[in-house]
């Protein structure tokens, strides 16, 4: 292989790893955990909940910062 072909090959490998890293990061940031309502109430009283949306059959919330029990 000539030098120009080798450079393109490494750019392609780098691009694949970048896409895989981004995909892993995106999935980790979008992870949803179902928690008991009692724990949600505790987090709400402690001021750890940033957003709440109430729907017909579910309550969704976003934490300000995940604690040690939310993410390993």
C-alpha positions as CSV (number, residue, x, y, z in Angstrom):
1,X,0.0,0.0,0.0
2,X,1.2,3.5,-0.7
3,X,1.3,6.1,2.0
4,X,-1.9,7.9,0.9
5,X,-3.9,4.7,1.2
6,X,-2.6,4.0,4.6
7,X,-3.6,7.4,5.9
8,X,-7.2,6.9,4.6
9,X,-7.3,3.5,6.3
10,X,-6.4,5.0,9.7
11,X,-8.9,7.9,9.2
12,X,-11.6,5.3,8.6
13,X,-10.6,3.3,11.7
14,X,-10.5,6.4,13.8
15,X,-14.0,7.4,12.5
16,X,-15.4,4.0,13.4
17,X,-14.0,4.2,16.9
18,X,-15.4,7.8,17.3
19,X,-18.8,6.7,16.2
20,X,-18.8,3.7,18.6
21,X,-17.7,6.0,21.5
22,X,-20.4,8.5,20.7
23,X,-23.0,5.8,20.5
24,X,-22.0,4.4,23.9
25,X,-22.0,7.8,25.4
26,X,-25.4,8.6,24.0
27,X,-27.0,5.4,25.2
28,X,-25.6,5.9,28.7
29,X,-26.9,9.5,28.9
30,X,-30.4,8.3,27.7
31,X,-30.6,5.5,30.2
32,X,-34.0,5.3,31.9
33,X,-34.5,3.7,35.3
34,X,-37.9,2.8,36.7
35,X,-38.0,3.6,40.4
36,X,-40.6,3.2,43.1
37,X,-42.8,6.2,43.8
38,X,-41.5,6.3,47.4
39,X,-37.9,6.8,46.2
40,X,-39.1,9.5,43.8
41,X,-40.8,11.3,46.7
42,X,-37.6,11.1,48.7
43,X,-35.6,12.6,45.9
44,X,-38.2,15.3,45.4
45,X,-38.1,16.3,49.1
46,X,-34.3,16.3,49.0
47,X,-34.4,18.7,46.1
48,X,-32.6,16.3,43.7
49,X,-35.3,16.5,41.0
50,X,-34.8,19.1,38.2
51,X,-37.8,18.4,36.0
52,X,-41.1,16.6,36.4
53,X,-43.8,15.8,33.9
54,X,-47.1,14.1,34.8
55,X,-49.0,12.0,32.3
56,X,-52.1,9.9,32.5
57,X,-50.4,6.7,33.8
58,X,-46.8,7.8,34.6
59,X,-44.7,10.4,36.2
60,X,-41.3,11.2,34.7
61,X,-38.6,13.2,36.2
62,X,-35.0,14.2,35.6
63,X,-32.5,14.4,38.4
64,X,-30.2,17.4,38.8
65,X,-27.1,15.1,39.3
66,X,-27.2,11.3,39.5
67,X,-26.1,10.0,42.8
68,X,-24.1,6.8,43.5
69,X,-27.2,4.6,43.6
70,X,-28.4,5.7,40.1
71,X,-25.3,5.0,38.0
72,X,-22.7,2.4,38.7
